[in-house]
Every structure is written in structure tokens, then in C-alpha cells.
Amino acid sequence: MATPRTPRGKWIEEGLRALAEGGPEAVRIESLAQALGVSKGGFYGYFRNRDALLGEMLDTWEHEAAQAVIEQTEGDGADDARAKLDRLFTIVAESGGGPVRGVPIELAIRDWARRDEAVAERLRRVDDRRMDYLRSLFSSFCPDPDEVEVRCLLVFSLRIGGEFIAAGHGGRTRAEVMTLTKHWLLR
């Protein structure tokens, strides 16, 4: 009986996990195969080489980090922008440390983009798509374009840098402050 092949998506997911943990240098075919518990021969049934895998990893991240999140936010049937933003905040919060949408992969790709212009271009495209979507939602109930931009930047900054904030919150928990922040942004 033939052994089933490791699905293409598993290679990509494991590559993203390795990238999040150790940067692009950590994405090595042999290491990925070992982590998946398979031989590296199956890799070549899907990918021409390591660069092809890296490209597909970035394609997957680009789609999942922007378009898929937007589709998921829009897919709940809500017409109200505040309801969509609330849903978006929940989706992002629930993404946690996953290999495709979590903060670790965000940080790894941002670090990689500092050294690779092609990755930097993808990152700009994803960030612009996210900011455009946030602008479209906030501008539906906030008429001041400057305030819209400030709200978008605050949301985006919290997503990327919130994990680095170690300060206390004056007797409140981080969750309480995040709830207060969400209410303030949606007012």
C-alpha cells in the first residue's frame, strides 16, 4: 500500500513556522522534512527548489494576512462598519500565534523585508491593503480624514507592536485596556 504524500500546504505551513522562529535562513528543506516526519524527496514533487517554496510561503501569507481576513470580516453579513470592525478585531485577536496570521510571522516577514526588497514590496502591498480596508470602515462613520488616518494607524500599530508593550495599565489588565481601546476606536 502506498504512503500518502504530505500535502503541499503542510510544507508551506511548516516553512512559515520555521520562518517565524528563525527567519528565512531557518527555512531549509531537510529541516522541514524532519519536522514533518517525512523524507525530503516529497518536497520536490511540489517545489522546484527552496526559492519556489519561499515564494509560495509569501503568497500564502500575503493572501491570509490581508484578503482572507477581509473576506472573513465581510462574510458575517453585517452592513454596519462598527460591527465589521468589531468582527475584525475579534478575528485578529483569535489568530494568536498561528503560523500564517500570528504576530511571530508578521515580525519575521518585517525583519526579512529589511534585507530583501522583493519581500519589502510584498509587505508594503499587504500593509496598504490592510490600511485601505481600515480607512473604508472608519470613514463610514468618521467624517474627518485626519481622524480616520489616526484611528487606522493606532489599530495597525497595536496589531504589530502591542506584544512589545511591557508597561502596566494602572490597575487594569491588558484585556481590560484592549476592550477600552476598542470601544474608544469604535465611538
C-alpha positions in Angstrom: 0.0 0.0 0.0 1.4 3.4 -1.0 2.1 6.0 1.6 0.1 9.2 1.1 2.1 12.3 0.2 2.5 15.1 2.7 0.2 17.8 1.3 1.7 20.9 -0.3 0.0 23.1 2.3 1.8 21.3 5.1 5.2 22.2 3.6 4.2 25.8 3.3 2.8 25.9 6.8 5.9 24.3 8.3 8.0 26.7 6.2 6.1 29.7 7.7 6.6 28.2 11.2 10.3 27.9 10.6 10.4 31.5 9.2 8.6 32.8 12.3 11.0 31.0 14.6 14.3 31.7 12.8 14.0 33.9 9.8 14.4 32.9 6.2 17.7 31.1 7.0 15.8 28.6 9.1 13.7 27.5 6.1 15.7 24.5 5.0 14.3 21.6 3.1 15.9 18.9 5.2 14.8 20.6 8.5 11.2 21.0 7.2 11.1 17.3 6.2 12.4 16.3 9.6 9.8 18.5 11.3 7.1 16.9 9.1 8.4 13.4 9.7 8.9 12.7 6.1 11.8 12.4 3.6 12.8 15.5 1.7 12.1 13.7 -1.6 8.4 14.6 -1.3 9.3 18.3 -1.3 10.5 18.1 -4.9 7.1 16.8 -6.0 5.7 20.2 -5.2 8.5 22.7 -5.4 11.3 23.2 -7.9 13.6 24.4 -5.1 13.8 26.3 -1.9 13.2 29.7 -3.6 9.9 28.3 -5.0 8.8 27.4 -1.5 9.8 30.8 -0.2 7.7 32.4 -2.9 4.7 30.2 -2.1 5.1 30.9 1.6 5.0 34.6 0.9 2.0 34.1 -1.5 0.2 32.3 1.3 1.0 34.9 3.9 0.0 37.7 1.6 -3.4 36.2 0.9 -4.1 35.1 4.5 -2.8 38.2 6.2 -4.9 40.6 4.1 -7.5 39.2 1.7 -8.7 36.2 3.7 -9.1 38.3 6.9 -11.1 40.9 4.9 -13.3 38.2 3.4 -13.8 36.6 6.8 -14.8 40.0 8.2 -17.2 40.8 5.3 -18.6 37.3 5.4 -20.6 37.6 8.5 -23.3 39.6 6.7 -23.0 42.8 8.8 -23.5 46.0 7.0 -22.5 48.3 9.8 -18.8 49.4 9.7 -18.6 49.4 13.5 -19.9 45.8 13.6 -17.3 44.9 10.9 -14.5 46.5 12.8 -15.6 44.7 16.0 -15.6 41.4 14.0 -12.2 42.3 12.5 -10.7 42.9 16.0 -12.0 39.5 17.1 -10.6 37.7 14.1 -7.2 39.3 14.6 -7.2 38.6 18.3 -8.1 35.0 17.7 -5.3 34.5 15.2 -2.9 34.3 18.1 0.4 32.7 17.2 -0.7 30.7 14.3 1.9 30.1 11.5 0.1 32.2 8.9 -1.7 35.1 10.7 0.1 35.3 14.1 2.4 38.1 15.3 5.5 36.0 15.1 5.2 35.6 11.3 4.4 39.3 11.0 7.6 40.2 12.8 9.7 37.7 10.9 8.4 39.0 7.5 9.0 42.6 8.6 12.6 41.7 9.6 13.2 39.8 6.3 11.8 42.8 4.4 14.6 45.0 5.8 17.1 42.9 3.9 15.1 41.9 0.8 13.5 44.4 -1.5 11.1 41.9 -3.1 9.8 40.9 0.4 9.6 44.6 1.3 7.4 45.2 -1.7 5.0 42.4 -0.7 4.9 43.8 2.8 4.0 47.3 1.5 1.3 45.7 -0.6 -0.2 43.9 2.4 0.1 46.9 4.7 -1.5 49.1 2.1 -4.4 46.7 1.6 -5.0 46.5 5.3 -4.8 50.3 5.8 -7.2 50.8 2.8 -9.7 48.4 4.3 -9.5 50.1 7.7 -9.9 53.5 6.1 -13.0 52.3 4.2 -14.6 51.2 7.5 -13.6 54.1 9.7 -14.5 56.7 7.1 -18.1 55.4 7.0 -18.7 56.8 10.5 -15.9 59.3 11.0 -16.1 62.3 8.6 -12.6 63.7 9.5 -10.0 62.2 7.2 -7.2 63.1 9.7 -9.1 61.2 12.5 -9.6 58.3 10.2 -5.9 58.1 9.5 -5.1 58.3 13.2 -7.5 55.6 14.1 -6.2 53.3 11.3 -2.6 53.9 12.4 -3.5 53.2 16.1 -5.2 49.9 15.1 -2.4 48.8 12.9 0.3 49.8 15.5 -1.4 47.9 18.2 -1.5 44.8 16.0 2.2 44.9 15.1 3.7 46.4 18.3 1.3 45.6 21.0 3.1 42.5 22.0 6.2 44.5 22.9 4.5 46.8 25.4 5.5 45.7 28.9 4.1 48.6 30.8 1.5 48.2 33.5 -2.0 49.6 33.0 -2.8 51.4 36.2 -4.5 48.5 37.9 -6.3 47.3 34.8 -5.5 44.1 33.0 -4.2 44.2 29.4 -7.5 42.7 28.3 -9.5 45.4 30.0 -7.3 48.1 28.3 -7.8 46.5 24.9 -11.5 46.4 25.4 -11.5 50.1 26.4 -9.3 50.9 23.3 -11.7 49.0 21.1 -14.7 51.0 22.5 -12.8 54.3 22.1 -11.9 53.4 18.4 -15.5 52.5 17.6 -17.1 55.6 19.1 
